[in-house]
Every structure is written in structure tokens, then in C-alpha cells.
Amino acid sequence: MSGAGGIRHFLNLSDAGGDGVAAMLADAVDRKAARAGWPKGRADADRPLDGHVLAMIFEKNSTRTRVSFDMAIRQLGGTSIVMDAGSMQLGRGETVADTARVLGRYADAIMIRTDDHAKVEEMAVHAGVPVINGLTDLSHPCQIVADLLTVVERGVQLPGSKWAWLGDGNNVLNSVVEAAGLFGFSVAIGCPEGYDPDDRFVAAACARLAGTGATVVVERDPLRAAAAADIVVTDTWVSMGQAHAAEKLAAMAPYQVNAALMAAAKGSATFLHCLPAHRDEEVTPEVIDGPRSAVWDEAENRLHAQKSVLLWCLGRL
């Protein structure tokens, strides 16, 4: 999404497009390698965002998004202001638009982690600076930049690869599907009826993939979804604030990522999970803690991905 004056917002992957995300991945690979062995708090040699301030708003709990963005702006030479909605006027009824207008006067970019996607869209309209979606109920683009980076590091060529998603058709899956359309890979979605991903993301990806041989399909059989997959991905079955947990857990049980399901994927398949994980629910300990799991590299890569997201938004990529 581009704002007035060509401001670069990152609310979904398509805001950057395939070329923009590819530039982020290339930059993340280079910056990560250049920092090997350095203290975590040392700024990158070029300090590309020296003097810049990132304002961060959290209306939902966070570990990886909070720490990765905080460390990202520090390593790029800038500083951060971290705010929980409950300690802001936003939590007492001030409008998103008014909050955005004020923060845009104080900070060079805003990252917000919230529920309703319309909030980040409204903030982007009024902020006057780049706005980054740190997670909404609709999508989680920053997580998927990290996932793509992790897959590339494992030597998997994105075009033509097959990703298998098991479980809930949630915000993370919507962004995986969006990435598939941008990079030409297939996604087989193993999920129960009533828990499909957002139709708009599927339709947009299928339109982009037309004629490429890559597909986005929903499979009710989890083993069929996982068959010959290069990447196996899952997420928690009950997200923050969701009700009807018992009913949902029962529906999801056949889609657990366990040894039998991983056996259906390629022998070289990599397992991803954005964390936090509930062992023995969506994934068994032998998988998430096993040799085919890349979840700790994936978690670390949130930092390197977020640095490149910030650089793209601020016109440095």
C-alpha cells in the first residue's frame, strides 16, 4: 500500500510485491552474514537508519515481534518507542486516526500489532509515515518474510516448491498463500471444513499462479496435503482471543504434525512454526524438537527480516 507522497506501507506482502520482498530477502542474507560473531547490541557498520525512531504499538501480546523489531531498529542505528495500548490514550477511546496523526509527528515509522486489519489501514491513511503490520487477524506479512528467508537459507528454490499447511486457516496462512502467488510455489492446505483461509488471498494467489504449474488447494486429508512437500508449516490452533476452543481443538486433531505426517513429506522436508507452540496439540515434540525443524532459525530470522522490512519502508532498498 502506497500512501500520499509515495510513502511505503507494509500491511501485506503485496504492498512490496515480489521484487520488493526479494530485495528484503537479499538484504537480510547479506546483513545477517556481515554480523556473524558480533554482540547483538552492536549496530551494523553502515548504521543506515541512524537517528530514526520506530514507534511500536501492541494491542496483542508479543515476544518475537516485539523483540525483533526493537533489536532491528537498534542494529540499524535507530531507536524505538514501545507502547502497550492499555498505557496509551488509544486504549481509552482516542481514535486510530488521531493517534496516527500524532505519532507520525514524533516517529519515522510505526509498527502496530492489533486485531482488526482495518486499524492498520486507517493508521496508514493518517500517519504520514510508513506503517507496518506487526500482525492482524487477517495477515502476518512480517512473519512470512522470516519464513521465506529461512527456506532460502535451507537451499530450497521458492518457485516450484511445495508447502504443506496443516491446521487452522488463519492470518499466517493467508500470508503464506499471498507469498505463493508472488514467488510461484504451491500450497496444499490441510484443514477441516469451516476453517479455510480467506477466499480473497486464495483467489489472488491462484490468479497470479495461472499457467505456472503451481497451485493453492485445500485438502481435507492431512496426509494428502503433506505428500511430497518441501516445507511443512503449522501454527497454534486457537489464536489469542478466540472462543469455542474445545470444539476447534477436536476438529483440528487429525491435522497434528507428527512423525507419520512428516513421513508423507519429502525426506528433506523442513518443518516451520511461527511460535509459540503447544506441544502435543498442533505438533509433537519429536517433530518441533527434531532434526527437520527450523523453528529456532525461523525465530532468529524475524530480526533479520524486520531490519529489511524497515529499510524497504524507509526507501533504503
C-alpha positions, 0 to 999 in steps of 0.5 A, a space after each residue: 500500500 502506497 500512501 500520499 507522497 509515495 510513502 511505503 506501507 507494509 500491511 501485506 506482502 503485496 504492498 512490496 510485491 515480489 521484487 520488493 520482498 526479494 530485495 528484503 530477502 537479499 538484504 537480510 542474507 547479506 546483513 545477517 552474514 556481515 554480523 556473524 560473531 558480533 554482540 547483538 547490541 552492536 549496530 551494523 557498520 553502515 548504521 543506515 537508519 541512524 537517528 530514526 525512531 520506530 514507534 511500536 504499538 501492541 494491542 496483542 501480546 508479543 515476544 518475537 515481534 516485539 523483540 525483533 523489531 526493537 533489536 532491528 531498529 537498534 542494529 540499524 542505528 535507530 531507536 524505538 518507542 514501545 507502547 502497550 495500548 492499555 498505557 496509551 490514550 488509544 486504549 481509552 477511546 482516542 481514535 486510530 486516526 488521531 493517534 496516527 496523526 500524532 505519532 507520525 509527528 514524533 516517529 519515522 515509522 510505526 509498527 502496530 500489532 492489533 486485531 482488526 486489519 482495518 486499524 492498520 489501514 486507517 493508521 496508514 491513511 493518517 500517519 504520514 509515515 510508513 506503517 507496518 503490520 506487526 500482525 492482524 487477524 487477517 495477515 502476518 506479512 512480517 512473519 512470512 518474510 522470516 519464513 521465506 528467508 529461512 527456506 532460502 537459507 535451507 537451499 530450497 528454490 521458492 518457485 516450484 516448491 511445495 508447502 504443506 499447511 496443516 491446521 487452522 486457516 488463519 492470518 499466517 496462512 493467508 500470508 503464506 498463500 499471498 507469498 505463493 502467488 508472488 514467488 510461484 510455489 504451491 500450497 496444499 492446505 490441510 484443514 477441516 471444513 469451516 476453517 479455510 483461509 480467506 477466499 480473497 488471498 486464495 483467489 489472488 494467489 491462484 490468479 497470479 499462479 495461472 499457467 505456472 504449474 503451481 497451485 493453492 488447494 485445500 485438502 481435507 486429508 492431512 496426509 494428502 496435503 503433506 505428500 511430497 512437500 518441501 516445507 511443512 508449516 503449522 501454527 497454534 490452533 486457537 489464536 489469542 482471543 478466540 472462543 469455542 476452543 474445545 470444539 476447534 481443538 477436536 476438529 483440528 486433531 487429525 491435522 497434528 504434525 507428527 512423525 507419520 505426517 512428516 513421513 508423507 513429506 519429502 525426506 528433506 522436508 523442513 518443518 516451520 512454526 511461527 511460535 509459540 507452540 503447544 506441544 502435543 496439540 498442533 505438533 509433537 515434540 519429536 517433530 518441533 524438537 527434531 532434526 527437520 525443524 527450523 523453528 529456532 532459525 525461523 525465530 532468529 530470522 524475524 530480526 533479520 527480516 524486520 531490519 529489511 522490512 524497515 529499510 524497504 519502508 524507509 526507501 533504503 532498498 
